[in-house]
Amino acid sequence: MTVSILIFLPVIAALAVLLFKNGAAKHAALTFAVAELAIALFFLSGFVPNANVQFGVDLPWIPKLGIYFTAGIDGISMMMVLLTTVLVPLIILSTYKHEYKNAGAFYALILFMQAGLLVVFTALDGFLFYVGWEAALIPIYFICSLWGGENRIRITLKFFIYTFSGSLFMLLGIIYLYLHTPAKTYDIFEFYKLGLDAHQQVYVFWAFFLAFAIKMPLFPLHTWQPDTYTEAPSAGSMLLSGIMLKMGIYGVIRWMIPNAPLGFFEWQSMCIMLAVIGIGYASIIAFKQNDGKRLVAYSSIAHVGLIAAGIFVWTIEGLQGAMIQMLSHGINVIGMFFIWDIISRRLGTRTISDLGGIAKNAPKFSIAFLIIVLGTVALPLTNGFVGEFLLLSSVFQWNIWMVSAAGLTMIFGAVYMLRMYKKVMYGPTNELTARFTDISGSETLVLSIICALIIIMGVYPQPLLHISEASVTHLFNVVNPKFPQLK
């Protein structure tokens, strides 16, 4: 069995779901998403945690142009496959209390987007990687523009222009690398072998950096994100924050730094500075937010800034921290957006100052909310702690002042998240919150799974770290000799 089944099953599923309407569409989409998760777990059961590419497929696509359908899974890809296949069923399940017009199209777009994401995370051919990158963008554009909020058209267009423009730069970088390969191929391992000089690698670095920095997003290319997350339907916000932004982080690890190490070396300090500035900037802005969904959006920028800083320092510790933190952040941010979806659906508002006393009427909801908040602020023995500890340790090796600034994400995050929780859940009830009812059915199931993952990953993260360890170490050892100071 090859990775191609993971890629094509969601495409087939999307076409099938188009035939269903209303409740049948969501049940069918969930069934296919769970089947995809089962296949991913089957791959995981047979996965050998070494640096080799496994479950590979290598088929001619447009061989005259050196384009092949080449994909496979190593430890880095496996973490991203788990992220995608675990979160998509949760996202679909979180929509069970909603009724969408043209439900078949809505759920088909989610599944089609899943296919694009999996292409990105498993592609070993540069052209295939680009196709997957764009294939993931198109469905989320329609999800946001057709089912989003009042200002969805203007804001979604801004998001599309930002991300599509960035991807064009990336395409130029991929073509540039292709033209310099002796065999005229898009194979990623042939790209790694290229001996481009420092001047050439700077061009490649910027071509990739613009695309990935927009997608993460990294300060100051983040301005599309808060508005898009706020106006998108809840499922769209979850797809964007939980999985899609990880495309940019993954691209930095797999495509940018290994293909342009000298270009990255020249601009490494700038990359780290932008990441750290983004942490502080987003955290300060989050303090001032009175819209719960918007607060989560800025919180996400801060957490991604720390992941980026850990990667840009380029240590094994930082890369491992980034791998597990991508998974942790995806789980936590989906939980936070689902919390606000529940509040908004029951009360018709996300305004924090209008809320209060919800815990009195909804004890199960308050416990789940608290666990997700604690995971988000990286309390020890929760999933957020492990990755943030490794990332901060990595940044510390670079510069003590940088780690002091980066550490603000934990301090500021704890303050604004706990303050938000207190305002929403405690204090006296009012006319609005007095009618709040506790979670039930699919809501309980989604939040129970998320809370269980937060605790299990925090208490025993070693199995996840073991999955990516060999591949991270191998990639590190391939790239490191190319840096000037290590020659």
One Martini backbone bead per residue (centre of mass of N, CA, C, O) as a GRO file, in nm:
protein
  487
    1MET     BB    1   0.096   0.036   0.023
    2THR     BB    2   0.040   0.371  -0.061
    3VAL     BB    3   0.005   0.717  -0.041
    4SER     BB    4  -0.214   0.746  -0.264
    5ILE     BB    5  -0.465   0.672  -0.088
    6LEU     BB    6  -0.454   0.931   0.086
    7ILE     BB    7  -0.495   1.131  -0.157
    8PHE     BB    8  -0.755   1.000  -0.322
    9LEU     BB    9  -0.985   0.949  -0.123
   10PRO     BB   10  -1.082   1.249  -0.079
   11VAL     BB   11  -1.161   1.292  -0.373
   12ILE     BB   12  -1.374   1.072  -0.393
   13ALA     BB   13  -1.535   1.171  -0.149
   14ALA     BB   14  -1.610   1.449  -0.259
   15LEU     BB   15  -1.775   1.344  -0.503
   16ALA     BB   16  -1.978   1.183  -0.329
   17VAL     BB   17  -2.085   1.414  -0.136
   18LEU     BB   18  -2.225   1.585  -0.361
   19LEU     BB   19  -2.485   1.381  -0.360
   20PHE     BB   20  -2.551   1.504  -0.093
   21LYS     BB   21  -2.773   1.609   0.179
   22ASN     BB   22  -2.730   1.754   0.454
   23GLY     BB   23  -2.702   1.512   0.683
   24ALA     BB   24  -2.578   1.306   0.482
   25ALA     BB   25  -2.319   1.466   0.421
   26LYS     BB   26  -2.189   1.463   0.706
   27HIS     BB   27  -2.184   1.155   0.739
   28ALA     BB   28  -2.012   1.092   0.493
   29ALA     BB   29  -1.768   1.270   0.562
   30LEU     BB   30  -1.701   1.132   0.832
   31THR     BB   31  -1.655   0.849   0.722
   32PHE     BB   32  -1.418   0.921   0.534
   33ALA     BB   33  -1.236   1.055   0.754
   34VAL     BB   34  -1.209   0.800   0.928
   35ALA     BB   35  -1.086   0.623   0.707
   36GLU     BB   36  -0.834   0.799   0.676
   37LEU     BB   37  -0.736   0.757   0.965
   38ALA     BB   38  -0.708   0.450   0.949
   39ILE     BB   39  -0.487   0.454   0.733
   40ALA     BB   40  -0.283   0.620   0.891
   41LEU     BB   41  -0.262   0.412   1.125
   42PHE     BB   42  -0.158   0.187   0.947
   43PHE     BB   43   0.100   0.329   0.868
   44LEU     BB   44   0.202   0.369   1.158
   45SER     BB   45   0.224   0.062   1.230
   46GLY     BB   46   0.448   0.032   0.973
   47PHE     BB   47   0.641   0.237   1.084
   48VAL     BB   48   0.980   0.331   1.055
   49PRO     BB   49   1.185   0.531   1.272
   50ASN     BB   50   1.343   0.662   1.020
   51ALA     BB   51   1.493   0.831   0.733
   52ASN     BB   52   1.309   0.693   0.548
   53VAL     BB   53   1.115   0.645   0.273
   54GLN     BB   54   0.769   0.558   0.285
   55PHE     BB   55   0.512   0.456   0.092
   56GLY     BB   56   0.591   0.495  -0.200
   57VAL     BB   57   0.554   0.700  -0.505
   58ASP     BB   58   0.653   0.655  -0.872
   59LEU     BB   59   0.516   0.842  -1.134
   60PRO     BB   60   0.449   0.931  -1.438
   61TRP     BB   61   0.335   1.246  -1.576
   62ILE     BB   62   0.564   1.467  -1.714
   63PRO     BB   63   0.850   1.350  -1.830
   64LYS     BB   64   0.949   1.572  -2.037
   65LEU     BB   65   0.955   1.780  -1.764
   66GLY     BB   66   1.026   1.611  -1.495
   67ILE     BB   67   0.738   1.499  -1.401
   68TYR     BB   68   0.637   1.345  -1.090
   69PHE     BB   69   0.457   1.112  -0.890
   70THR     BB   70   0.613   1.195  -0.588
   71ALA     BB   71   0.575   1.007  -0.282
   72GLY     BB   72   0.606   1.020   0.089
   73ILE     BB   73   0.712   0.884   0.416
   74ASP     BB   74   0.833   1.032   0.698
   75GLY     BB   75   0.862   1.161   1.006
   76ILE     BB   76   0.765   1.444   0.921
   77SER     BB   77   0.518   1.360   0.754
   78MET     BB   78   0.369   1.190   0.968
   79MET     BB   79   0.291   1.427   1.150
   80MET     BB   80   0.115   1.567   0.926
   81VAL     BB   81  -0.078   1.335   0.874
   82LEU     BB   82  -0.190   1.322   1.159
   83LEU     BB   83  -0.293   1.606   1.178
   84THR     BB   84  -0.497   1.584   0.940
   85THR     BB   85  -0.653   1.307   1.014
   86VAL     BB   86  -0.747   1.403   1.301
   87LEU     BB   87  -0.884   1.693   1.246
   88VAL     BB   88  -1.102   1.656   1.027
   89PRO     BB   89  -1.311   1.490   1.189
   90LEU     BB   90  -1.344   1.707   1.410
   91ILE     BB   91  -1.446   1.932   1.225
   92ILE     BB   92  -1.694   1.786   1.119
   93LEU     BB   93  -1.820   1.723   1.400
   94SER     BB   94  -1.843   2.034   1.484
   95THR     BB   95  -2.092   2.075   1.257
   96TYR     BB   96  -2.357   1.918   1.360
   97LYS     BB   97  -2.518   2.192   1.465
   98HIS     BB   98  -2.524   2.266   1.172
   99GLU     BB   99  -2.668   2.446   0.887
  100TYR     BB  100  -2.606   2.407   0.541
  101LYS     BB  101  -2.590   2.537   0.249
  102ASN     BB  102  -2.490   2.313   0.049
  103ALA     BB  103  -2.354   2.066   0.209
  104GLY     BB  104  -2.209   1.897  -0.004
  105ALA     BB  105  -2.006   2.121  -0.087
  106PHE     BB  106  -1.882   2.180   0.186
  107TYR     BB  107  -1.767   1.887   0.245
  108ALA     BB  108  -1.614   1.853  -0.020
  109LEU     BB  109  -1.409   2.082   0.030
  110ILE     BB  110  -1.277   1.962   0.277
  111LEU     BB  111  -1.176   1.700   0.137
  112PHE     BB  112  -1.016   1.838  -0.087
  113MET     BB  113  -0.826   1.985   0.104
  114GLN     BB  114  -0.703   1.734   0.231
  115ALA     BB  115  -0.562   1.639  -0.024
  116GLY     BB  116  -0.378   1.887  -0.060
  117LEU     BB  117  -0.232   1.862   0.211
  118LEU     BB  118  -0.114   1.574   0.162
  119VAL     BB  119   0.057   1.653  -0.076
  120VAL     BB  120   0.239   1.855   0.068
  121PHE     BB  121   0.337   1.638   0.303
  122THR     BB  122   0.447   1.410   0.060
  123ALA     BB  123   0.603   1.554  -0.143
  124LEU     BB  124   0.900   1.493  -0.384
  125ASP     BB  125   0.789   1.705  -0.589
  126GLY     BB  126   0.780   2.029  -0.678
  127PHE     BB  127   0.526   2.035  -0.857
  128LEU     BB  128   0.342   1.876  -0.666
  129PHE     BB  129   0.364   2.071  -0.432
  130TYR     BB  130   0.231   2.309  -0.581
  131VAL     BB  131  -0.038   2.175  -0.644
  132GLY     BB  132  -0.115   2.126  -0.347
  133TRP     BB  133  -0.104   2.420  -0.256
  134GLU     BB  134  -0.340   2.513  -0.445
  135ALA     BB  135  -0.552   2.290  -0.375
  136ALA     BB  136  -0.587   2.406  -0.076
  137LEU     BB  137  -0.684   2.702  -0.144
  138ILE     BB  138  -0.951   2.685  -0.304
  139PRO     BB  139  -1.152   2.565  -0.093
  140ILE     BB  140  -1.114   2.786   0.132
  141TYR     BB  141  -1.218   3.017  -0.034
  142PHE     BB  142  -1.512   2.908  -0.066
  143ILE     BB  143  -1.581   2.863   0.229
  144CYS     BB  144  -1.546   3.167   0.310
  145SER     BB  145  -1.720   3.311   0.075
  146LEU     BB  146  -2.000   3.136   0.121
  147TRP     BB  147  -1.989   3.088   0.471
  148GLY     BB  148  -1.937   3.353   0.584
  149GLY     BB  149  -1.946   3.659   0.673
  150GLU     BB  150  -2.030   3.977   0.593
  151ASN     BB  151  -1.705   4.037   0.493
  152ARG     BB  152  -1.601   3.792   0.311
  153ILE     BB  153  -1.518   3.896   0.031
  154ARG     BB  154  -1.299   4.105   0.097
  155ILE     BB  155  -1.125   3.922   0.289
  156THR     BB  156  -1.085   3.674   0.102
  157LEU     BB  157  -0.943   3.827  -0.124
  158LYS     BB  158  -0.698   3.908   0.042
  159PHE     BB  159  -0.609   3.622   0.109
  160PHE     BB  160  -0.571   3.527  -0.185
  161ILE     BB  161  -0.364   3.735  -0.278
  162TYR     BB  162  -0.147   3.673  -0.080
  163THR     BB  163  -0.112   3.359  -0.126
  164PHE     BB  164  -0.085   3.358  -0.436
  165SER     BB  165   0.159   3.542  -0.458
  166GLY     BB  166   0.350   3.367  -0.292
  167SER     BB  167   0.328   3.109  -0.475
  168LEU     BB  168   0.466   3.235  -0.723
  169PHE     BB  169   0.743   3.262  -0.600
  170MET     BB  170   0.778   2.961  -0.546
  171LEU     BB  171   0.763   2.871  -0.840
  172LEU     BB  172   1.017   3.018  -0.928
  173GLY     BB  173   1.205   2.861  -0.739
  174ILE     BB  174   1.149   2.579  -0.854
  175ILE     BB  175   1.232   2.640  -1.147
  176TYR     BB  176   1.519   2.727  -1.085
  177LEU     BB  177   1.608   2.452  -0.976
  178TYR     BB  178   1.535   2.284  -1.224
  179LEU     BB  179   1.735   2.434  -1.427
  180HIS     BB  180   1.996   2.328  -1.239
  181THR     BB  181   1.950   2.046  -1.312
  182PRO     BB  182   2.095   1.809  -1.501
  183ALA     BB  183   1.805   1.632  -1.549
  184LYS     BB  184   1.554   1.793  -1.528
  185THR     BB  185   1.424   1.807  -1.217
  186TYR     BB  186   1.192   1.796  -0.919
  187ASP     BB  187   1.358   1.652  -0.726
  188ILE     BB  188   1.441   1.703  -0.400
  189PHE     BB  189   1.721   1.550  -0.389
  190GLU     BB  190   1.841   1.710  -0.626
  191PHE     BB  191   1.820   1.985  -0.496
  192TYR     BB  192   2.011   1.922  -0.252
  193LYS     BB  193   2.273   1.881  -0.457
  194LEU     BB  194   2.305   2.158  -0.522
  195GLY     BB  195   2.571   2.418  -0.607
  196LEU     BB  196   2.486   2.691  -0.525
  197ASP     BB  197   2.543   2.999  -0.477
  198ALA     BB  198   2.481   3.254  -0.266
  199HIS     BB  199   2.333   3.436  -0.467
  200GLN     BB  200   2.128   3.224  -0.566
  201GLN     BB  201   2.013   3.144  -0.281
  202VAL     BB  202   1.876   3.411  -0.220
  203TYR     BB  203   1.655   3.387  -0.431
  204VAL     BB  204   1.536   3.123  -0.322
  205PHE     BB  205   1.475   3.215  -0.040
  206TRP     BB  206   1.269   3.446  -0.114
  207ALA     BB  207   1.068   3.274  -0.270
  208PHE     BB  208   0.995   3.095  -0.021
  209PHE     BB  209   0.954   3.294   0.215
  210LEU     BB  210   0.704   3.448   0.115
  211ALA     BB  211   0.513   3.205   0.108
  212PHE     BB  212   0.555   3.099   0.407
  213ALA     BB  213   0.510   3.366   0.569
  214ILE     BB  214   0.216   3.405   0.480
  215LYS     BB  215   0.099   3.126   0.574
  216MET     BB  216   0.151   3.112   0.883
  217PRO     BB  217   0.207   3.392   0.985
  218LEU     BB  218   0.451   3.650   0.941
  219PHE     BB  219   0.592   3.908   1.046
  220PRO     BB  220   0.421   4.151   0.835
  221LEU     BB  221   0.232   3.903   0.677
  222HIS     BB  222  -0.053   3.889   0.873
  223THR     BB  223  -0.310   4.078   0.798
  224TRP     BB  224  -0.515   3.852   0.691
  225GLN     BB  225  -0.580   3.666   0.941
  226PRO     BB  226  -0.783   3.786   1.152
  227ASP     BB  227  -1.016   3.839   0.951
  228THR     BB  228  -1.043   3.553   0.835
  229TYR     BB  229  -1.095   3.399   1.101
  230THR     BB  230  -1.350   3.570   1.178
  231GLU     BB  231  -1.526   3.532   0.897
  232ALA     BB  232  -1.511   3.253   0.906
  233PRO     BB  233  -1.614   2.969   0.944
  234SER     BB  234  -1.537   2.757   1.184
  235ALA     BB  235  -1.420   2.539   0.996
  236GLY     BB  236  -1.230   2.738   0.849
  237SER     BB  237  -1.064   2.827   1.094
  238MET     BB  238  -0.962   2.541   1.158
  239LEU     BB  239  -0.818   2.481   0.891
  240LEU     BB  240  -0.628   2.722   0.892
  241SER     BB  241  -0.500   2.690   1.190
  242GLY     BB  242  -0.459   2.375   1.224
  243ILE     BB  243  -0.324   2.321   0.913
  244MET     BB  244  -0.248   2.533   0.687
  245LEU     BB  245  -0.013   2.689   0.835
  246LYS     BB  246   0.176   2.429   0.833
  247MET     BB  247   0.276   2.456   0.545
  248GLY     BB  248   0.486   2.678   0.601
  249ILE     BB  249   0.656   2.531   0.812
  250TYR     BB  250   0.717   2.282   0.642
  251GLY     BB  251   0.853   2.436   0.407
  252VAL     BB  252   1.096   2.537   0.564
  253ILE     BB  253   1.209   2.253   0.640
  254ARG     BB  254   1.196   2.107   0.344
  255TRP     BB  255   1.261   2.361   0.124
  256MET     BB  256   1.420   2.616   0.212
  257ILE     BB  257   1.677   2.544   0.379
  258PRO     BB  258   1.793   2.300   0.207
  259ASN     BB  259   1.794   2.480  -0.076
  260ALA     BB  260   1.902   2.767   0.102
  261PRO     BB  261   2.140   2.791   0.325
  262LEU     BB  262   2.295   3.054   0.245
  263GLY     BB  263   2.052   3.240   0.238
  264PHE     BB  264   1.963   3.186   0.527
  265PHE     BB  265   2.227   3.268   0.669
  266GLU     BB  266   2.210   3.572   0.583
  267TRP     BB  267   1.883   3.587   0.711
  268GLN     BB  268   1.847   3.468   1.000
  269SER     BB  269   1.818   3.713   1.192
  270MET     BB  270   1.564   3.825   1.060
  271CYS     BB  271   1.380   3.583   1.108
  272ILE     BB  272   1.395   3.586   1.417
  273MET     BB  273   1.300   3.874   1.461
  274LEU     BB  274   1.019   3.847   1.331
  275ALA     BB  275   0.919   3.625   1.518
  276VAL     BB  276   0.951   3.781   1.789
  277ILE     BB  277   0.783   4.027   1.718
  278GLY     BB  278   0.521   3.866   1.670
  279ILE     BB  279   0.481   3.774   1.957
  280GLY     BB  280   0.452   4.053   2.095
  281TYR     BB  281   0.245   4.186   1.913
  282ALA     BB  282   0.013   3.975   1.933
  283SER     BB  283  -0.011   3.979   2.243
  284ILE     BB  284  -0.089   4.276   2.275
  285ILE     BB  285  -0.340   4.269   2.090
  286ALA     BB  286  -0.495   4.049   2.249
  287PHE     BB  287  -0.560   4.219   2.503
  288LYS     BB  288  -0.774   4.414   2.325
  289GLN     BB  289  -0.977   4.191   2.282
  290ASN     BB  290  -1.351   4.133   2.252
  291ASP     BB  291  -1.316   3.902   2.049
  292GLY     BB  292  -1.274   3.573   2.077
  293LYS     BB  293  -1.179   3.494   1.789
  294ARG     BB  294  -0.962   3.718   1.762
  295LEU     BB  295  -0.789   3.633   1.999
  296VAL     BB  296  -0.711   3.357   1.881
  297ALA     BB  297  -0.571   3.466   1.630
  298TYR     BB  298  -0.340   3.618   1.779
  299SER     BB  299  -0.240   3.377   1.939
  300SER     BB  300  -0.147   3.217   1.689
  301ILE     BB  301   0.077   3.409   1.600
  302ALA     BB  302   0.250   3.375   1.855
  303HIS     BB  303   0.293   3.065   1.839
  304VAL     BB  304   0.416   3.062   1.553
  305GLY     BB  305   0.657   3.243   1.619
  306LEU     BB  306   0.796   3.032   1.800
  307ILE     BB  307   0.826   2.811   1.592
  308ALA     BB  308   0.996   2.977   1.394
  309ALA     BB  309   1.231   3.044   1.582
  310GLY     BB  310   1.317   2.747   1.633
  311ILE     BB  311   1.386   2.689   1.336
  312PHE     BB  312   1.587   2.931   1.267
  313VAL     BB  313   1.811   2.829   1.461
  314TRP     BB  314   1.886   2.535   1.393
  315THR     BB  315   1.796   2.270   1.572
  316ILE     BB  316   1.699   1.975   1.687
  317GLU     BB  317   1.529   2.082   1.918
  318GLY     BB  318   1.362   2.286   1.748
  319LEU     BB  319   1.246   2.083   1.543
  320GLN     BB  320   1.105   1.900   1.747
  321GLY     BB  321   0.933   2.123   1.870
  322ALA     BB  322   0.783   2.191   1.606
  323MET     BB  323   0.648   1.920   1.551
  324ILE     BB  324   0.478   1.898   1.820
  325GLN     BB  325   0.355   2.191   1.809
  326MET     BB  326   0.183   2.160   1.559
  327LEU     BB  327  -0.004   1.950   1.685
  328SER     BB  328  -0.086   2.106   1.941
  329HIS     BB  329  -0.193   2.364   1.808
  330GLY     BB  330  -0.414   2.232   1.642
  331ILE     BB  331  -0.579   2.125   1.879
  332ASN     BB  332  -0.614   2.389   2.046
  333VAL     BB  333  -0.736   2.582   1.826
  334ILE     BB  334  -0.984   2.410   1.770
  335GLY     BB  335  -1.093   2.421   2.054
  336MET     BB  336  -1.128   2.733   2.069
  337PHE     BB  337  -1.317   2.766   1.823
  338PHE     BB  338  -1.537   2.577   1.935
  339ILE     BB  339  -1.607   2.733   2.185
  340TRP     BB  340  -1.700   2.991   2.023
  341ASP     BB  341  -1.917   2.846   1.862
  342ILE     BB  342  -2.097   2.770   2.099
  343ILE     BB  343  -2.145   3.052   2.210
  344SER     BB  344  -2.254   3.184   1.948
  345ARG     BB  345  -2.494   2.984   1.898
  346ARG     BB  346  -2.642   3.041   2.177
  347LEU     BB  347  -2.597   3.383   2.200
  348GLY     BB  348  -2.497   3.564   1.941
  349THR     BB  349  -2.194   3.599   2.065
  350ARG     BB  350  -1.825   3.720   2.113
  351THR     BB  351  -1.846   3.918   2.347
  352ILE     BB  352  -1.685   3.930   2.640
  353SER     BB  353  -1.837   4.168   2.801
  354ASP     BB  354  -2.128   4.004   2.772
  355LEU     BB  355  -2.021   3.798   2.969
  356GLY     BB  356  -2.094   3.549   3.228
  357GLY     BB  357  -2.144   3.268   3.438
  358ILE     BB  358  -2.143   2.991   3.272
  359ALA     BB  359  -2.047   2.772   3.481
  360LYS     BB  360  -2.320   2.740   3.638
  361ASN     BB  361  -2.468   2.596   3.370
  362ALA     BB  362  -2.166   2.461   3.254
  363PRO     BB  363  -1.953   2.238   3.372
  364LYS     BB  364  -1.844   2.078   3.127
  365PHE     BB  365  -1.760   2.323   2.961
  366SER     BB  366  -1.564   2.451   3.171
  367ILE     BB  367  -1.359   2.218   3.179
  368ALA     BB  368  -1.284   2.207   2.880
  369PHE     BB  369  -1.197   2.501   2.855
  370LEU     BB  370  -0.967   2.487   3.065
  371ILE     BB  371  -0.791   2.271   2.931
  372ILE     BB  372  -0.743   2.431   2.669
  373VAL     BB  373  -0.613   2.676   2.801
  374LEU     BB  374  -0.376   2.521   2.938
  375GLY     BB  375  -0.258   2.419   2.671
  376THR     BB  376  -0.213   2.703   2.543
  377VAL     BB  377  -0.025   2.802   2.806
  378ALA     BB  378   0.172   2.561   2.884
  379LEU     BB  379   0.115   2.358   3.093
  380PRO     BB  380   0.227   2.127   3.269
  381LEU     BB  381   0.103   1.826   3.127
  382THR     BB  382   0.068   1.954   2.852
  383ASN     BB  383   0.108   1.982   2.513
  384GLY     BB  384   0.234   2.281   2.507
  385PHE     BB  385   0.498   2.242   2.677
  386VAL     BB  386   0.695   2.067   2.517
  387GLY     BB  387   0.741   2.249   2.267
  388GLU     BB  388   0.811   2.518   2.414
  389PHE     BB  389   1.058   2.416   2.561
  390LEU     BB  390   1.227   2.339   2.309
  391LEU     BB  391   1.214   2.615   2.169
  392LEU     BB  392   1.340   2.788   2.397
  393SER     BB  393   1.604   2.627   2.412
  394SER     BB  394   1.692   2.696   2.126
  395VAL     BB  395   1.693   3.008   2.149
  396PHE     BB  396   1.899   3.019   2.383
  397GLN     BB  397   2.143   2.927   2.199
  398TRP     BB  398   2.142   3.199   2.045
  399ASN     BB  399   1.980   3.409   2.259
  400ILE     BB  400   1.892   3.542   2.562
  401TRP     BB  401   1.717   3.783   2.460
  402MET     BB  402   1.533   3.625   2.273
  403VAL     BB  403   1.415   3.430   2.489
  404SER     BB  404   1.290   3.654   2.656
  405ALA     BB  405   1.096   3.749   2.434
  406ALA     BB  406   0.969   3.471   2.361
  407GLY     BB  407   0.858   3.413   2.657
  408LEU     BB  408   0.607   3.603   2.634
  409THR     BB  409   0.405   3.395   2.522
  410MET     BB  410   0.357   3.260   2.802
  411ILE     BB  411   0.283   3.505   2.974
  412PHE     BB  412   0.074   3.651   2.800
  413GLY     BB  413  -0.103   3.406   2.740
  414ALA     BB  414  -0.189   3.354   3.033
  415VAL     BB  415  -0.324   3.625   3.083
  416TYR     BB  416  -0.537   3.650   2.844
  417MET     BB  417  -0.668   3.370   2.878
  418LEU     BB  418  -0.750   3.379   3.181
  419ARG     BB  419  -0.909   3.640   3.161
  420MET     BB  420  -1.113   3.538   2.958
  421TYR     BB  421  -1.220   3.302   3.125
  422LYS     BB  422  -1.321   3.465   3.364
  423LYS     BB  423  -1.524   3.652   3.212
  424VAL     BB  424  -1.698   3.414   3.089
  425MET     BB  425  -1.736   3.199   3.348
  426TYR     BB  426  -1.751   3.420   3.562
  427GLY     BB  427  -1.957   3.552   3.772
  428PRO     BB  428  -2.230   3.694   3.690
  429THR     BB  429  -2.517   3.661   3.552
  430ASN     BB  430  -2.719   3.728   3.272
  431GLU     BB  431  -2.962   3.744   3.044
  432LEU     BB  432  -2.787   3.589   2.840
  433THR     BB  433  -2.630   3.355   3.020
  434ALA     BB  434  -2.876   3.215   3.169
  435ARG     BB  435  -2.942   3.029   2.891
  436PHE     BB  436  -2.711   2.850   2.912
  437THR     BB  437  -2.608   2.537   2.787
  438ASP     BB  438  -2.487   2.244   2.795
  439ILE     BB  439  -2.322   2.005   2.665
  440SER     BB  440  -2.381   1.779   2.377
  441GLY     BB  441  -2.303   1.517   2.210
  442SER     BB  442  -2.085   1.620   1.977
  443GLU     BB  443  -1.958   1.823   2.170
  444THR     BB  444  -1.857   1.622   2.382
  445LEU     BB  445  -1.682   1.451   2.192
  446VAL     BB  446  -1.485   1.663   2.089
  447LEU     BB  447  -1.386   1.772   2.370
  448SER     BB  448  -1.288   1.499   2.479
  449ILE     BB  449  -1.071   1.444   2.268
  450ILE     BB  450  -0.908   1.701   2.305
  451CYS     BB  451  -0.848   1.668   2.612
  452ALA     BB  452  -0.707   1.395   2.589
  453LEU     BB  453  -0.475   1.489   2.404
  454ILE     BB  454  -0.359   1.705   2.590
  455ILE     BB  455  -0.282   1.506   2.820
  456ILE     BB  456  -0.131   1.274   2.680
  457MET     BB  457   0.090   1.452   2.539
  458GLY     BB  458   0.194   1.576   2.812
  459VAL     BB  459   0.268   1.309   2.967
  460TYR     BB  460   0.338   1.134   2.671
  461PRO     BB  461   0.551   1.238   2.404
  462GLN     BB  462   0.763   1.026   2.295
  463PRO     BB  463   0.628   0.885   2.050
  464LEU     BB  464   0.625   1.145   1.874
  465LEU     BB  465   0.927   1.214   1.885
  466HIS     BB  466   1.018   0.939   1.756
  467ILE     BB  467   0.905   0.969   1.471
  468SER     BB  468   1.098   1.239   1.392
  469GLU     BB  469   1.396   1.212   1.484
  470ALA     BB  470   1.553   1.082   1.243
  471SER     BB  471   1.470   1.288   1.021
  472VAL     BB  472   1.570   1.542   1.161
  473THR     BB  473   1.866   1.454   1.191
  474HIS     BB  474   1.923   1.407   0.892
  475LEU     BB  475   1.857   1.689   0.787
  476PHE     BB  476   2.058   1.836   0.965
  477ASN     BB  477   2.314   1.680   0.848
  478VAL     BB  478   2.274   1.779   0.553
  479VAL     BB  479   2.278   2.098   0.605
  480ASN     BB  480   2.510   2.189   0.798
  481PRO     BB  481   2.770   2.167   0.603
  482LYS     BB  482   2.662   2.431   0.430
  483PHE     BB  483   2.756   2.604   0.641
  484PRO     BB  484   3.020   2.808   0.678
  485GLN     BB  485   3.103   2.746   0.992
  486LEU     BB  486   3.103   2.409   0.919
  487LYS     BB  487   3.343   2.358   0.703
   0.00000   0.00000   0.00000
